[in-house]
Amino acid sequence: MFNKPIAFVSPWYGEGISGGAEAELRGVVKHLQAAGVPLEVLSTCVKSFTDNWNVNYHKQGTTTEGGILVRRFKVRRRNTRAFDAVNYKLMQGQRLSPRGEKVYCKEMINSPRLYDYMAKNKDRYALFVFIPYMFGTTYYGCQVEPSKSVLIPCFHDEPYAYMNCFREAFSQVKGMVFNAEPERELAERLFNTKGQTNITMGIGVDTDWSCDAQRFRQKFGIDAPFVLYAGRKDEGKNVHTLIQYYEEYKRRHGDGLKLVLIGGGEVRNPDPQNIIDLGFVEVQDKYDAYAAASFLCNPSMNESFSLVIMESWLAHRPVLVHGKCPVTRDFAVRANGGLYFQNYGEFEGCVTYLLEHESIADQMGHNGHTFVSQNFAWDSIVKKYIDYFESVVA
């Protein structure tokens, strides 16, 4: 298969840290190693995205975590104020000057010790695989040996992706792995991908679980039909729009439909009696919630995959997604597993249709289940990864 290990490079790594790219990396390395692929994780000593990027939480050195060999390297101290100033512009949708881009890359999380290790040991690895795209470990790391570098970028159509520095660096790598076809189309617009070995892979999804709608209703005392939101509750996920639209729908149609929120974070709740915020729940409770819901709504406009959509489909329930999110809209259409909206009028129409056409909604859920099982079960994803890596190495 491979006579040298594959090194996965990420700014942080650990079982307990949150984030979509972080969970994707854990799943990929776990399943590839179980399939016999030799691999390591190269990371920094920073604990997670939400922790101080100047603090070396972990000790530098080598550990084995969940059977995975992890090498951690200390980070350099960064000018947080300078970084925050340019990052604020990006968050406001502005483009940076060349000088601003230089500040962003320099004062982002970085580990010169990591890059030095890679340069000195590049011959002992088959490939360096970087995830996600917007951090110093990827930007500087992929320039150490571009001919051995593969990105799992997790691109969004956002100001970060349009930075000239990224276009120059990422156009030189050997290949990219995309989570969805709209992400690939975005990359082909922004970067020179000619000559690269690229693939739309998707993300592996655990399919070996069961769910019980009645168990969820009994445990949490919810008898009425409800829309489910699962995920982080913040403005970046657009959950405030879902709450606003739900309130308007309730005003027009009465109190028969509830909105159930599960996941971390806080959001203003104007009606706790009808908007039931359960916070973090156990994994089995989450699976049961999917089964009990009339449908899942993911209002986010900024997704590169969306695990919650796949899990809702595995529970045979349809989804409602935002029409301005190319990835989730594409999945809903390809799977024939749900509907999408772009404004309140469309939201109201979709909700009413799904509630009044139960047999069609059920069929959408079944269609989604088939779609996930055929495309994103781990056995399929692992085979595609091995074939892809072999082709890149060859």
Contacts in CASP RR format, 6 or more apart in sequence:
PFRMAT RR
TARGET T0000
AUTHOR 0000-0000-0000
METHOD contacts of the structure
MODEL  1
MFNKPIAFVSPWYGEGISGGAEAELRGVVKHLQAAGVPLEVLSTCVKSFT
DNWNVNYHKQGTTTEGGILVRRFKVRRRNTRAFDAVNYKLMQGQRLSPRG
EKVYCKEMINSPRLYDYMAKNKDRYALFVFIPYMFGTTYYGCQVEPSKSV
LIPCFHDEPYAYMNCFREAFSQVKGMVFNAEPERELAERLFNTKGQTNIT
MGIGVDTDWSCDAQRFRQKFGIDAPFVLYAGRKDEGKNVHTLIQYYEEYK
RRHGDGLKLVLIGGGEVRNPDPQNIIDLGFVEVQDKYDAYAAASFLCNPS
MNESFSLVIMESWLAHRPVLVHGKCPVTRDFAVRANGGLYFQNYGEFEGC
VTYLLEHESIADQMGHNGHTFVSQNFAWDSIVKKYIDYFESVVA
1 36 0 8 1.000
1 37 0 8 1.000
1 386 0 8 1.000
1 390 0 8 1.000
2 37 0 8 1.000
2 38 0 8 1.000
2 126 0 8 1.000
2 389 0 8 1.000
2 390 0 8 1.000
2 393 0 8 1.000
3 126 0 8 1.000
4 38 0 8 1.000
4 124 0 8 1.000
4 125 0 8 1.000
4 126 0 8 1.000
5 38 0 8 1.000
5 39 0 8 1.000
5 40 0 8 1.000
5 124 0 8 1.000
5 125 0 8 1.000
5 126 0 8 1.000
6 32 0 8 1.000
6 37 0 8 1.000
6 38 0 8 1.000
6 39 0 8 1.000
6 40 0 8 1.000
6 125 0 8 1.000
6 126 0 8 1.000
6 127 0 8 1.000
6 129 0 8 1.000
6 389 0 8 1.000
7 39 0 8 1.000
7 40 0 8 1.000
7 41 0 8 1.000
7 42 0 8 1.000
7 118 0 8 1.000
7 125 0 8 1.000
7 127 0 8 1.000
7 128 0 8 1.000
7 129 0 8 1.000
8 25 0 8 1.000
8 28 0 8 1.000
8 29 0 8 1.000
8 39 0 8 1.000
8 40 0 8 1.000
8 41 0 8 1.000
8 42 0 8 1.000
8 129 0 8 1.000
8 130 0 8 1.000
8 131 0 8 1.000
9 41 0 8 1.000
9 42 0 8 1.000
9 43 0 8 1.000
9 114 0 8 1.000
9 118 0 8 1.000
9 128 0 8 1.000
9 129 0 8 1.000
9 130 0 8 1.000
9 131 0 8 1.000
9 137 0 8 1.000
9 138 0 8 1.000
9 141 0 8 1.000
10 21 0 8 1.000
10 22 0 8 1.000
10 25 0 8 1.000
10 41 0 8 1.000
10 42 0 8 1.000
10 43 0 8 1.000
10 130 0 8 1.000
10 131 0 8 1.000
10 132 0 8 1.000
10 137 0 8 1.000
11 43 0 8 1.000
11 44 0 8 1.000
11 46 0 8 1.000
11 49 0 8 1.000
11 109 0 8 1.000
11 135 0 8 1.000
11 136 0 8 1.000
11 137 0 8 1.000
11 138 0 8 1.000
12 22 0 8 1.000
12 43 0 8 1.000
12 44 0 8 1.000
12 46 0 8 1.000
12 47 0 8 1.000
12 48 0 8 1.000
12 49 0 8 1.000
13 22 0 8 1.000
13 25 0 8 1.000
13 26 0 8 1.000
13 41 0 8 1.000
13 43 0 8 1.000
13 65 0 8 1.000
13 70 0 8 1.000
13 72 0 8 1.000
14 22 0 8 1.000
14 26 0 8 1.000
14 48 0 8 1.000
14 65 0 8 1.000
14 70 0 8 1.000
15 26 0 8 1.000
15 65 0 8 1.000
15 66 0 8 1.000
17 47 0 8 1.000
17 48 0 8 1.000
17 49 0 8 1.000
18 48 0 8 1.000
18 49 0 8 1.000
18 50 0 8 1.000
18 232 0 8 1.000
19 49 0 8 1.000
20 154 0 8 1.000
20 305 0 8 1.000
20 307 0 8 1.000
21 131 0 8 1.000
21 132 0 8 1.000
21 152 0 8 1.000
21 154 0 8 1.000
22 48 0 8 1.000
22 49 0 8 1.000
23 307 0 8 1.000
24 131 0 8 1.000
24 152 0 8 1.000
24 154 0 8 1.000
24 179 0 8 1.000
24 203 0 8 1.000
24 204 0 8 1.000
24 305 0 8 1.000
25 41 0 8 1.000
25 131 0 8 1.000
25 152 0 8 1.000
27 204 0 8 1.000
28 152 0 8 1.000
28 204 0 8 1.000
28 381 0 8 1.000
28 385 0 8 1.000
29 39 0 8 1.000
29 41 0 8 1.000
29 68 0 8 1.000
30 66 0 8 1.000
30 68 0 8 1.000
31 204 0 8 1.000
31 378 0 8 1.000
31 381 0 8 1.000
31 382 0 8 1.000
32 39 0 8 1.000
32 382 0 8 1.000
32 385 0 8 1.000
32 386 0 8 1.000
33 39 0 8 1.000
33 67 0 8 1.000
33 68 0 8 1.000
35 382 0 8 1.000
35 386 0 8 1.000
37 385 0 8 1.000
37 386 0 8 1.000
37 389 0 8 1.000
39 68 0 8 1.000
39 69 0 8 1.000
40 68 0 8 1.000
40 69 0 8 1.000
40 70 0 8 1.000
40 71 0 8 1.000
40 125 0 8 1.000
41 68 0 8 1.000
41 69 0 8 1.000
41 70 0 8 1.000
41 71 0 8 1.000
42 71 0 8 1.000
42 73 0 8 1.000
42 114 0 8 1.000
42 117 0 8 1.000
42 118 0 8 1.000
42 128 0 8 1.000
43 70 0 8 1.000
43 71 0 8 1.000
43 72 0 8 1.000
43 73 0 8 1.000
43 114 0 8 1.000
43 137 0 8 1.000
44 56 0 8 1.000
44 72 0 8 1.000
44 73 0 8 1.000
44 74 0 8 1.000
44 75 0 8 1.000
44 109 0 8 1.000
44 111 0 8 1.000
44 114 0 8 1.000
44 137 0 8 1.000
45 56 0 8 1.000
45 57 0 8 1.000
45 58 0 8 1.000
45 59 0 8 1.000
45 60 0 8 1.000
45 72 0 8 1.000
45 73 0 8 1.000
45 74 0 8 1.000
45 75 0 8 1.000
46 52 0 8 1.000
46 53 0 8 1.000
46 55 0 8 1.000
46 56 0 8 1.000
46 57 0 8 1.000
46 58 0 8 1.000
46 75 0 8 1.000
46 109 0 8 1.000
47 55 0 8 1.000
47 57 0 8 1.000
47 58 0 8 1.000
51 57 0 8 1.000
53 75 0 8 1.000
53 78 0 8 1.000
53 80 0 8 1.000
53 109 0 8 1.000
54 75 0 8 1.000
54 77 0 8 1.000
54 78 0 8 1.000
54 80 0 8 1.000
56 74 0 8 1.000
56 75 0 8 1.000
58 72 0 8 1.000
59 72 0 8 1.000
60 72 0 8 1.000
60 73 0 8 1.000
60 74 0 8 1.000
60 113 0 8 1.000
61 71 0 8 1.000
61 72 0 8 1.000
61 73 0 8 1.000
62 69 0 8 1.000
62 70 0 8 1.000
62 71 0 8 1.000
62 72 0 8 1.000
63 69 0 8 1.000
63 70 0 8 1.000
63 72 0 8 1.000
64 70 0 8 1.000
71 117 0 8 1.000
73 111 0 8 1.000
73 113 0 8 1.000
73 114 0 8 1.000
73 117 0 8 1.000
74 111 0 8 1.000
74 113 0 8 1.000
75 109 0 8 1.000
75 110 0 8 1.000
75 111 0 8 1.000
76 110 0 8 1.000
76 111 0 8 1.000
76 112 0 8 1.000
78 106 0 8 1.000
78 107 0 8 1.000
78 108 0 8 1.000
78 109 0 8 1.000
78 110 0 8 1.000
79 107 0 8 1.000
80 107 0 8 1.000
82 103 0 8 1.000
82 107 0 8 1.000
83 103 0 8 1.000
83 104 0 8 1.000
83 107 0 8 1.000
83 108 0 8 1.000
85 103 0 8 1.000
86 96 0 8 1.000
86 100 0 8 1.000
86 101 0 8 1.000
86 103 0 8 1.000
86 104 0 8 1.000
86 107 0 8 1.000
87 104 0 8 1.000
89 96 0 8 1.000
90 96 0 8 1.000
90 104 0 8 1.000
90 158 0 8 1.000
90 159 0 8 1.000
90 160 0 8 1.000
91 159 0 8 1.000
93 158 0 8 1.000
93 159 0 8 1.000
94 159 0 8 1.000
95 159 0 8 1.000
95 162 0 8 1.000
96 104 0 8 1.000
96 163 0 8 1.000
98 164 0 8 1.000
101 163 0 8 1.000
101 164 0 8 1.000
101 165 0 8 1.000
102 165 0 8 1.000
104 163 0 8 1.000
104 165 0 8 1.000
105 136 0 8 1.000
105 139 0 8 1.000
105 140 0 8 1.000
105 165 0 8 1.000
108 134 0 8 1.000
108 135 0 8 1.000
108 136 0 8 1.000
108 139 0 8 1.000
109 135 0 8 1.000
109 136 0 8 1.000
109 137 0 8 1.000
110 136 0 8 1.000
110 137 0 8 1.000
110 140 0 8 1.000
111 137 0 8 1.000
114 137 0 8 1.000
114 141 0 8 1.000
115 140 0 8 1.000
115 141 0 8 1.000
115 144 0 8 1.000
118 128 0 8 1.000
118 141 0 8 1.000
118 144 0 8 1.000
118 145 0 8 1.000
119 144 0 8 1.000
119 145 0 8 1.000
122 128 0 8 1.000
122 144 0 8 1.000
122 145 0 8 1.000
122 148 0 8 1.000
125 148 0 8 1.000
126 148 0 8 1.000
126 389 0 8 1.000
126 393 0 8 1.000
127 148 0 8 1.000
127 149 0 8 1.000
127 150 0 8 1.000
127 174 0 8 1.000
127 389 0 8 1.000
127 392 0 8 1.000
127 393 0 8 1.000
128 141 0 8 1.000
128 142 0 8 1.000
128 144 0 8 1.000
128 145 0 8 1.000
128 148 0 8 1.000
128 149 0 8 1.000
128 150 0 8 1.000
129 149 0 8 1.000
129 150 0 8 1.000
129 151 0 8 1.000
129 152 0 8 1.000
129 177 0 8 1.000
130 137 0 8 1.000
130 138 0 8 1.000
130 141 0 8 1.000
130 142 0 8 1.000
130 149 0 8 1.000
130 150 0 8 1.000
130 151 0 8 1.000
130 152 0 8 1.000
130 153 0 8 1.000
131 138 0 8 1.000
131 151 0 8 1.000
131 152 0 8 1.000
131 153 0 8 1.000
131 154 0 8 1.000
132 138 0 8 1.000
132 152 0 8 1.000
132 153 0 8 1.000
132 154 0 8 1.000
133 139 0 8 1.000
133 151 0 8 1.000
133 153 0 8 1.000
133 154 0 8 1.000
133 155 0 8 1.000
133 160 0 8 1.000
133 161 0 8 1.000
133 166 0 8 1.000
133 170 0 8 1.000
134 160 0 8 1.000
134 166 0 8 1.000
138 151 0 8 1.000
138 153 0 8 1.000
139 165 0 8 1.000
139 166 0 8 1.000
139 169 0 8 1.000
141 149 0 8 1.000
142 149 0 8 1.000
142 151 0 8 1.000
142 169 0 8 1.000
142 170 0 8 1.000
142 172 0 8 1.000
142 173 0 8 1.000
143 169 0 8 1.000
143 172 0 8 1.000
146 172 0 8 1.000
146 173 0 8 1.000
146 174 0 8 1.000
147 174 0 8 1.000
148 174 0 8 1.000
149 172 0 8 1.000
149 173 0 8 1.000
149 174 0 8 1.000
149 175 0 8 1.000
150 173 0 8 1.000
150 174 0 8 1.000
150 175 0 8 1.000
150 176 0 8 1.000
150 177 0 8 1.000
150 389 0 8 1.000
150 392 0 8 1.000
151 170 0 8 1.000
151 173 0 8 1.000
151 175 0 8 1.000
151 176 0 8 1.000
151 177 0 8 1.000
152 176 0 8 1.000
152 177 0 8 1.000
152 179 0 8 1.000
153 170 0 8 1.000
153 176 0 8 1.000
153 178 0 8 1.000
153 183 0 8 1.000
153 187 0 8 1.000
154 179 0 8 1.000
154 183 0 8 1.000
154 304 0 8 1.000
154 305 0 8 1.000
155 161 0 8 1.000
155 178 0 8 1.000
155 183 0 8 1.000
155 186 0 8 1.000
155 187 0 8 1.000
155 190 0 8 1.000
155 304 0 8 1.000
156 302 0 8 1.000
156 303 0 8 1.000
156 304 0 8 1.000
157 186 0 8 1.000
157 326 0 8 1.000
158 302 0 8 1.000
160 166 0 8 1.000
161 186 0 8 1.000
161 190 0 8 1.000
162 190 0 8 1.000
166 191 0 8 1.000
167 190 0 8 1.000
167 191 0 8 1.000
167 192 0 8 1.000
170 176 0 8 1.000
170 187 0 8 1.000
170 191 0 8 1.000
171 191 0 8 1.000
171 192 0 8 1.000
171 193 0 8 1.000
173 196 0 8 1.000
174 196 0 8 1.000
174 197 0 8 1.000
174 392 0 8 1.000
175 196 0 8 1.000
175 197 0 8 1.000
175 198 0 8 1.000
175 392 0 8 1.000
176 184 0 8 1.000
176 187 0 8 1.000
176 193 0 8 1.000
176 196 0 8 1.000
176 198 0 8 1.000
176 199 0 8 1.000
177 198 0 8 1.000
177 199 0 8 1.000
177 201 0 8 1.000
177 385 0 8 1.000
177 388 0 8 1.000
178 184 0 8 1.000
178 187 0 8 1.000
178 198 0 8 1.000
178 199 0 8 1.000
178 200 0 8 1.000
178 201 0 8 1.000
178 202 0 8 1.000
179 200 0 8 1.000
179 201 0 8 1.000
179 202 0 8 1.000
179 203 0 8 1.000
179 304 0 8 1.000
179 305 0 8 1.000
179 327 0 8 1.000
180 200 0 8 1.000
180 202 0 8 1.000
180 304 0 8 1.000
180 305 0 8 1.000
180 326 0 8 1.000
180 327 0 8 1.000
180 330 0 8 1.000
180 331 0 8 1.000
181 200 0 8 1.000
181 330 0 8 1.000
182 326 0 8 1.000
182 327 0 8 1.000
182 330 0 8 1.000
183 200 0 8 1.000
183 304 0 8 1.000
183 327 0 8 1.000
184 198 0 8 1.000
184 200 0 8 1.000
185 326 0 8 1.000
186 326 0 8 1.000
187 193 0 8 1.000
187 198 0 8 1.000
197 388 0 8 1.000
197 391 0 8 1.000
197 392 0 8 1.000
199 384 0 8 1.000
199 388 0 8 1.000
201 381 0 8 1.000
201 384 0 8 1.000
201 385 0 8 1.000
201 388 0 8 1.000
202 305 0 8 1.000
202 375 0 8 1.000
202 376 0 8 1.000
202 381 0 8 1.000
203 305 0 8 1.000
203 307 0 8 1.000
203 310 0 8 1.000
203 376 0 8 1.000
203 381 0 8 1.000
204 376 0 8 1.000
204 377 0 8 1.000
204 378 0 8 1.000
204 381 0 8 1.000
205 307 0 8 1.000
205 310 0 8 1.000
205 311 0 8 1.000
205 314 0 8 1.000
205 372 0 8 1.000
205 376 0 8 1.000
205 377 0 8 1.000
205 378 0 8 1.000
206 378 0 8 1.000
207 314 0 8 1.000
207 372 0 8 1.000
207 373 0 8 1.000
207 377 0 8 1.000
207 378 0 8 1.000
209 284 0 8 1.000
209 287 0 8 1.000
209 314 0 8 1.000
210 287 0 8 1.000
211 284 0 8 1.000
211 287 0 8 1.000
211 288 0 8 1.000
211 290 0 8 1.000
211 291 0 8 1.000
211 315 0 8 1.000
212 288 0 8 1.000
212 291 0 8 1.000
213 288 0 8 1.000
213 291 0 8 1.000
213 292 0 8 1.000
214 292 0 8 1.000
215 288 0 8 1.000
216 222 0 8 1.000
216 285 0 8 1.000
216 288 0 8 1.000
216 289 0 8 1.000
216 291 0 8 1.000
216 292 0 8 1.000
217 223 0 8 1.000
217 292 0 8 1.000
219 285 0 8 1.000
219 288 0 8 1.000
220 276 0 8 1.000
220 278 0 8 1.000
220 285 0 8 1.000
222 258 0 8 1.000
222 260 0 8 1.000
222 276 0 8 1.000
222 292 0 8 1.000
224 256 0 8 1.000
224 257 0 8 1.000
224 258 0 8 1.000
225 256 0 8 1.000
225 257 0 8 1.000
225 258 0 8 1.000
225 294 0 8 1.000
225 355 0 8 1.000
226 257 0 8 1.000
226 258 0 8 1.000
226 259 0 8 1.000
226 260 0 8 1.000
226 276 0 8 1.000
226 292 0 8 1.000
226 293 0 8 1.000
226 294 0 8 1.000
227 246 0 8 1.000
227 257 0 8 1.000
227 258 0 8 1.000
227 259 0 8 1.000
227 260 0 8 1.000
227 293 0 8 1.000
227 294 0 8 1.000
227 295 0 8 1.000
227 296 0 8 1.000
227 297 0 8 1.000
227 320 0 8 1.000
227 351 0 8 1.000
228 260 0 8 1.000
228 262 0 8 1.000
228 289 0 8 1.000
228 290 0 8 1.000
228 292 0 8 1.000
228 293 0 8 1.000
228 295 0 8 1.000
228 296 0 8 1.000
228 297 0 8 1.000
228 312 0 8 1.000
229 239 0 8 1.000
229 242 0 8 1.000
229 259 0 8 1.000
229 260 0 8 1.000
229 261 0 8 1.000
229 262 0 8 1.000
229 296 0 8 1.000
229 297 0 8 1.000
229 298 0 8 1.000
229 299 0 8 1.000
230 262 0 8 1.000
230 263 0 8 1.000
230 286 0 8 1.000
230 289 0 8 1.000
230 290 0 8 1.000
230 296 0 8 1.000
230 298 0 8 1.000
230 308 0 8 1.000
230 311 0 8 1.000
230 312 0 8 1.000
231 237 0 8 1.000
231 262 0 8 1.000
231 263 0 8 1.000
231 264 0 8 1.000
231 308 0 8 1.000
232 263 0 8 1.000
232 264 0 8 1.000
232 265 0 8 1.000
233 239 0 8 1.000
233 261 0 8 1.000
233 263 0 8 1.000
233 264 0 8 1.000
233 265 0 8 1.000
233 266 0 8 1.000
233 267 0 8 1.000
233 277 0 8 1.000
233 279 0 8 1.000
234 265 0 8 1.000
234 266 0 8 1.000
234 267 0 8 1.000
236 300 0 8 1.000
236 302 0 8 1.000
237 299 0 8 1.000
237 300 0 8 1.000
237 302 0 8 1.000
238 299 0 8 1.000
238 300 0 8 1.000
238 301 0 8 1.000
238 302 0 8 1.000
238 322 0 8 1.000
239 261 0 8 1.000
239 267 0 8 1.000
239 299 0 8 1.000
240 267 0 8 1.000
240 268 0 8 1.000
241 299 0 8 1.000
242 259 0 8 1.000
242 297 0 8 1.000
242 299 0 8 1.000
243 259 0 8 1.000
243 267 0 8 1.000
243 268 0 8 1.000
243 269 0 8 1.000
243 270 0 8 1.000
243 275 0 8 1.000
245 299 0 8 1.000
245 344 0 8 1.000
245 347 0 8 1.000
245 348 0 8 1.000
246 257 0 8 1.000
246 259 0 8 1.000
246 275 0 8 1.000
247 270 0 8 1.000
247 271 0 8 1.000
248 344 0 8 1.000
248 348 0 8 1.000
249 257 0 8 1.000
249 347 0 8 1.000
249 348 0 8 1.000
249 351 0 8 1.000
250 256 0 8 1.000
250 257 0 8 1.000
250 271 0 8 1.000
250 274 0 8 1.000
252 348 0 8 1.000
253 352 0 8 1.000
255 274 0 8 1.000
257 294 0 8 1.000
257 351 0 8 1.000
257 355 0 8 1.000
258 274 0 8 1.000
258 275 0 8 1.000
258 276 0 8 1.000
259 274 0 8 1.000
259 275 0 8 1.000
259 276 0 8 1.000
260 276 0 8 1.000
260 278 0 8 1.000
260 289 0 8 1.000
260 293 0 8 1.000
261 267 0 8 1.000
261 275 0 8 1.000
261 276 0 8 1.000
261 277 0 8 1.000
261 278 0 8 1.000
261 279 0 8 1.000
262 278 0 8 1.000
262 279 0 8 1.000
262 280 0 8 1.000
262 281 0 8 1.000
262 285 0 8 1.000
262 286 0 8 1.000
262 289 0 8 1.000
263 278 0 8 1.000
263 279 0 8 1.000
263 280 0 8 1.000
263 281 0 8 1.000
264 279 0 8 1.000
264 280 0 8 1.000
265 279 0 8 1.000
267 277 0 8 1.000
269 275 0 8 1.000
269 277 0 8 1.000
278 285 0 8 1.000
281 289 0 8 1.000
286 311 0 8 1.000
287 311 0 8 1.000
287 315 0 8 1.000
290 296 0 8 1.000
290 311 0 8 1.000
290 312 0 8 1.000
290 314 0 8 1.000
290 315 0 8 1.000
290 317 0 8 1.000
291 315 0 8 1.000
291 316 0 8 1.000
291 317 0 8 1.000
293 312 0 8 1.000
293 317 0 8 1.000
294 317 0 8 1.000
294 354 0 8 1.000
294 355 0 8 1.000
294 361 0 8 1.000
295 312 0 8 1.000
295 317 0 8 1.000
295 318 0 8 1.000
295 319 0 8 1.000
295 320 0 8 1.000
295 338 0 8 1.000
295 354 0 8 1.000
295 361 0 8 1.000
296 308 0 8 1.000
296 309 0 8 1.000
296 312 0 8 1.000
296 317 0 8 1.000
296 318 0 8 1.000
296 319 0 8 1.000
296 320 0 8 1.000
297 319 0 8 1.000
297 320 0 8 1.000
297 321 0 8 1.000
298 306 0 8 1.000
298 308 0 8 1.000
298 309 0 8 1.000
298 319 0 8 1.000
298 320 0 8 1.000
298 321 0 8 1.000
298 322 0 8 1.000
298 328 0 8 1.000
299 321 0 8 1.000
299 322 0 8 1.000
300 306 0 8 1.000
300 322 0 8 1.000
300 325 0 8 1.000
300 328 0 8 1.000
301 322 0 8 1.000
301 323 0 8 1.000
301 324 0 8 1.000
301 325 0 8 1.000
302 325 0 8 1.000
303 325 0 8 1.000
303 327 0 8 1.000
303 328 0 8 1.000
304 327 0 8 1.000
305 327 0 8 1.000
306 321 0 8 1.000
306 327 0 8 1.000
306 328 0 8 1.000
306 331 0 8 1.000
309 319 0 8 1.000
309 321 0 8 1.000
309 328 0 8 1.000
309 331 0 8 1.000
309 332 0 8 1.000
310 372 0 8 1.000
310 376 0 8 1.000
312 318 0 8 1.000
312 319 0 8 1.000
312 365 0 8 1.000
313 319 0 8 1.000
313 335 0 8 1.000
313 337 0 8 1.000
313 365 0 8 1.000
313 367 0 8 1.000
313 368 0 8 1.000
313 369 0 8 1.000
313 371 0 8 1.000
313 372 0 8 1.000
314 369 0 8 1.000
314 372 0 8 1.000
314 373 0 8 1.000
316 362 0 8 1.000
316 365 0 8 1.000
316 366 0 8 1.000
316 368 0 8 1.000
316 369 0 8 1.000
317 361 0 8 1.000
317 365 0 8 1.000
318 337 0 8 1.000
318 338 0 8 1.000
318 339 0 8 1.000
318 354 0 8 1.000
318 361 0 8 1.000
318 362 0 8 1.000
318 364 0 8 1.000
318 365 0 8 1.000
318 368 0 8 1.000
319 328 0 8 1.000
319 332 0 8 1.000
319 337 0 8 1.000
319 338 0 8 1.000
319 339 0 8 1.000
319 364 0 8 1.000
320 338 0 8 1.000
320 339 0 8 1.000
320 340 0 8 1.000
320 341 0 8 1.000
320 347 0 8 1.000
320 350 0 8 1.000
320 351 0 8 1.000
320 354 0 8 1.000
321 328 0 8 1.000
321 329 0 8 1.000
321 331 0 8 1.000
321 332 0 8 1.000
321 338 0 8 1.000
321 339 0 8 1.000
321 340 0 8 1.000
321 341 0 8 1.000
322 328 0 8 1.000
322 329 0 8 1.000
322 340 0 8 1.000
322 341 0 8 1.000
322 342 0 8 1.000
323 329 0 8 1.000
323 340 0 8 1.000
323 341 0 8 1.000
323 342 0 8 1.000
324 342 0 8 1.000
328 340 0 8 1.000
329 340 0 8 1.000
331 371 0 8 1.000
332 338 0 8 1.000
332 339 0 8 1.000
332 340 0 8 1.000
333 340 0 8 1.000
334 371 0 8 1.000
335 367 0 8 1.000
335 368 0 8 1.000
335 370 0 8 1.000
335 371 0 8 1.000
335 372 0 8 1.000
336 364 0 8 1.000
336 367 0 8 1.000
336 368 0 8 1.000
337 364 0 8 1.000
337 365 0 8 1.000
337 367 0 8 1.000
337 368 0 8 1.000
337 371 0 8 1.000
338 354 0 8 1.000
338 364 0 8 1.000
338 365 0 8 1.000
339 350 0 8 1.000
339 353 0 8 1.000
339 354 0 8 1.000
340 346 0 8 1.000
340 350 0 8 1.000
341 347 0 8 1.000
341 349 0 8 1.000
341 350 0 8 1.000
353 360 0 8 1.000
354 360 0 8 1.000
354 361 0 8 1.000
355 361 0 8 1.000
374 380 0 8 1.000
END
